[in-house]
Amino acid sequence: MLRHIILSLFLVAIVFLPVSVMADEHDGMVENVFIIISSESTQTQAMAMVLANTMVDEGAAVDVLLCDAAGDMALAQGTGGPELAPRGVTPGKLLGALMDKGASVFVCALYLPNSDYSEEDLAEGVSVAKPPEMTALMRDPKVRVFTF
């Protein structure tokens, strides 16, 4: 009889332990994400935006820094690149969706002075990055940094 009880407890532990471990792993998920995009590749920009939107949908707070050619995604005029299959969206439209969900978006401090654009050319809600604030995000151990 004691053998059956021990065997039953062992089987219960085997079944429920993985569920408990998965719950603990979810509790440790990163809540704050900082995404830096400098690639001029439309596909890379779009994939970064798809992943960022997914992270926001899953509850993460997302900040985005757009540098070099990726800064063009943040311009008010235009659509932020060509439409991509399979859904016919552009990186700029995906960026707009991300901002609608509450993400903060910045262009690099060097973007505007080294382009033909001014702050007035940026989409509503896009700010110019301040290096001390960006550095703080990058150094914060609670923030996961991704670069594209």
Order of alpha helices (4+ residues) and beta strands (2+ residues): alpha-beta-alpha-beta-alpha-beta-beta-alpha-beta
